[in-house]
Amino acid sequence: MPMWAGGVGSPRRGMAPAPTDDLFARKLRQPSRPPLTPHTFEPKPARGPLLRSGSDAGEVRPSTPASPRARAHSHEDASRPAATPTRLFTDPLALLGLPAEEPEPTFPPVLEPRWFAHYDVQSLLFDWAPRSRGTGSQTEASPGTPALAEDQTAASDLLLGAPGFVSELGGEGELGLGGPVSPPVPPALPNAAVSVLEEPQTRTTAYSLEHADLGAGYYRKYFYGKEHQNFFGLDETLGPVAVSLRREEKEGSGGGSIHSYRVIVRTTQLRTLRGTISEDALPPGPPRGLSPRKLLEHVAPRLSPTCLRLGSASPKVPRTLLTLDEQVLSFQRKVGILYCRAGQGSEEEMYNNQEAGAAFMQFLTLLGDVVRLKGFESYRAQLDTKTDSTGTHSLYTTYQDHEIMFHVSTMLPYTPNNQQQLLRKRHIGNDIVTIVFQEPGSKPFCPTTIRSHFQHVFLVVRAHAPCTPNTSYRVAVSRTQDTPAFGPALPRGGGPFAANADFRAFLLAKALNGEQAAGHARQFHAMATRTRQQYLQDLATNEVTTTSLDSASRFGLPSLGGRRRAAPRGPGAELQAAGALMWGVRAAPGARVAAGAETGSPEGTEVPCLLGISAETLVLVAPRNGRVVFNCACRDVLAWTFSEHQLDLYHGRGEAITLRLDGTPGQAVGEIVARLQLVSRGCETRELALPRDGQGRLGFEVDAEGFITHVERFTFAETTGLRPGARLLRVCGQTLPKLGPEGAAQMLRSAPKVCVTVLPPDESGRPRRSFSELYMLSLKEPSRRGAPEPVQDEIMKVVLLPPTKQLLHFCLQDSSGSPGPGDLTEERTEFLHSHNSMSPRSSLSDEAPVLPNTTPDLLLVTPANPPGPGREIPPSQDQSDSLSSHEGPADSAPELKASILPRTLSLRNSISKIMLEAGNETLEDEWRSISEIASTCNTILESLSREGQPIPDSGDPKGAPKCDSEPEPGSLSEKVSHLESMLKKLQEDLQRERADRAALEEEVRSLRNNNQRLLLESENAATRLLLASRQLGSPTTDLA
């Protein structure tokens, strides 16, 4: 096996080579000798055995002083026995002319400047000195992770293993932190689907598209068509470089201006630096802002400013930059389909099938639509749509905004007496993804039978019981070793999948993700790099002016100018950026910090990662292979426990990860905690040691989810501060999701002394839940109340709704039952209420950058609107309870209750009617008001239900008895009247909003008409002026 630097078989990376008798080789492979020490009669400390590298790996080296021969062959000076030894060669591979292997740093380095807010994952991975690709950065296994799928050579009745290919037969899961993990469920995203960090990236379908560089649209969104500056040049180290700069100005709540700089740095590597840096994080500058040179010296210190020139004003420049950035974005895909009959298995047999069988036609009908090629106007995938030279029909479909044209083997032209069928192979052989359809009884598919340089992914689909009501399919995947894994993950055994729309969506998502993942393979990576280099070379050579960076800064560019800077926001202002701030960490699954002390972990379980925390997402990226190994929405962060160099992060259902940091004790950890306090609703945990009483009891009760339901008075649990509503995150060092309900109960019963990690309740005393937990509980709401389960179409409809509106829909459902203190509706209402009244500790400041297209459910990065003088705040539930407890005996009269009930039900029905009429255009503030009214209505109905008042199931107030007596002040009827007035005011606001919107549309329509009229008049005037100039320029013609 050849020895390559950093590759498989290297003495530093692969297996240790066999021992050799060559003294020269042995000398090169051994480490430097330890310094010689003078002989003394004092007892020596015990020394462990030293392991030698290379061929002597595994041999034990004695601890006695080196022999005279060893000293003679060493590079040490005998007169200076205690001097540090000098090594002539750092790496033996340098003697062979091979590049020395750089050891992986213990903690990944972080790009300067420190507070640069990255836009997407690709920007986190940007490197000023990228390493050579070697065997492909996507196939290198990072230390601390188990063997990846590249080592799998499994086989089944569908697929045979082959050298150079990786087989996926089902059950592999998703690659996560520390190894494979189960695929996430909505609304969580798979790791490979995470791309943009500065903006919310929601999951609206069951299967996400992965390995897509969605950040490539950054220039189009924030630069194209706006005032900005482009600089191009040829750097001695980086080669051709293109830089785009733009200064943004936003109005703060205090009346001042907030300035920030958006930066894009493009080099020949496919990873682009995109992001924002605030002026508060930059050195102080003049009132008109920093010059381009000063800004680039701070943002891109390794870029030579003398090589840059200002880009020309030609419209070709922005169009070329759009093409350069968005070359990785394509919404048109072509996929090949091979037909394998029973008993077939070779490439020639599949290409020579003339007609499609019934099972194959059933599969094609499920997959897409058969279209006539002649005259076809959509994506044709190199098929002839004029003369039918490539067949008369083909298979076409669309999925998630992508057009997909299939090259079906039986629909392409067939050539008799030609085993290779070049007319068919010319199309299918150039497709990156190929679907191999197998009839029952087909031979297993072997990828080495296909001779092609482009086909990197094979999706093998076998039909079972075709053309019957019980038709199902099994799937297996074969991909090249340099193609990273992609989803959706296969179930164990590869199926079976029923022949329905869900299987179609699964297979199409698998095909699209496979082609996108294959773009990271060596061949396509090299092609994309060459194309990118040509674009950059053309810009740096042909689209530049003579204006240097220094000259441009001398004249005060208007794009980098602005009004006088506002006063600094104080320390920590740089932590309020919307993009992702980055730290270098070593991460491991599970929690390891207990009671403020660190419990070290084995080095092999920690993975060097880049930690990025934006206003929306928290990610961990392994820089060695560029994979996202962990992602979590900031609204799903529950709590954290930290020490000087370590932090435990709890998220979701209570899962935990450990982050270990380097540097000054407490500095990096303090920055991360401050950032989490700004972008999440989490808080710090509490570590409690709970001894048992004389009877062996702990003194509290906990439910299956880990929430404390009851704490006995005068017990050790109450003394330590345990309260109802708290949440157990860890019991005796193990997280609750890992233990399970039965394991946690057993440990709480049997452990002599119980140490728990507790998440305190929120300010109102309610238990804290993550957003994903509330989301899943909302989907399960009908089944919890005994209603029939929604069908699949209804589930997808719920998924597509904004989460806040969706939770409100469930809040307004029938609540005739008798809810307990932990009712789901109360938790959901409190969840919405807590997001409206944000505390300074858990929300961004008013001057934090806020994206204009933030979805309504993500309220963590927007300032709370204080109630105006004309807007009344409805009484909270606690106030309602307190008022109810002080009401007189007259309030409990049956006739008075009967008058309250119809009015309350009518009010709730009116709210439902408003929701149906408003649709999706209603603002988030209005949904907040409606949710507050709805929660108060439900509180009134629940109070009446507890007192024995029957509630109609239909919510119709007609069947309820009425009473004409006037209620007393301070009773429930006064609250209903208050709510009615609020509802009337809200209805007036909605009508006023509709009128304003109609007037605005009419004004826009009028402006467009005026603009067209002025444009037509200007064209007529220009025509008349041209005719007049021609007449004045040729007087002889007029005389003639």
Secondary structure, DSSP 8 states (H G I E B T S, - for coil): ----TTSTT-TTTS--------HHHHHHHS----------SS-------EE--GGGTT-EE--S---HHHHHHSS--TT-TTS----S-S-GGGGGT--------SS----SSTT-EESBHHHHT--SS----TT-GGG---TTS---GGG-----SSB---TTEEEE-S---EEETTEEE----TTS--GGG--BSSS-----SSS---S--GGGGHHHHHTTTSS-EEEEEEETTTEEEEEEEEEEEEE-TTS-EEEEEEEEEE-SSS--EEEEEEGGGS----TT---HHHHHHHH-TTS-GGGEEEE---THHHHHHHHHHGGG---EEEEEEEEE-TT--SHHHHHT--S--HHHHHHHHHH-EEEESTT--S--TT--SSS-TT-SEEEEEEETTEEEEEEEGGGS---TT-SS-HHHHHHHTT-SEEEEEE-TT---B-GGGS--SS--EEEEEEEESTTSTT-EEEEEEEEETTS---SS---GGG--EESSHHHHHHHHHHHHHHHHHHTTSHHHHHHHHHHHHHHHHHHHHHSEEEEEHHHHHHT--GGG--S-------TTGGGG-SSBEEEEEEEEES--EETTEE----GGG-EEEEEEE-SSEEEEEETTTTEEEEEEEGGGEEEEEE-SSEEEEEETTTEEEEEEE-SSTTHHHHHHHHHHHHH-S-EE-EEEEE---TTS--SEEE-TTSBEEEE-TTSHHHHTT--TT-EEEEETTEEHHHHHHHHHHHHHHH-SSEEEEEE---TTS-----HHHHHHHHHTHHHHTT-----HHHHHHHHHS-HHHHHHHHHTS---S---TT-HHHHHHHHHHHHHS--GGGS--TTS---TT--TT--TTS------TT------HHHHHHHHHT--GGGG-HHHHHHHHHHHHHHHHHHHHHHHHHTT-S-HHHHHHHHHHHHHHHHHHHHHHHTT----TT--GGGS----S---TTSHHHHHHHHHHHHHHHHHHHHHHHHHHHHHHHHHHHHHHHHHHHHHHHHHHHHHHHHHHHHHH-HHHHH-
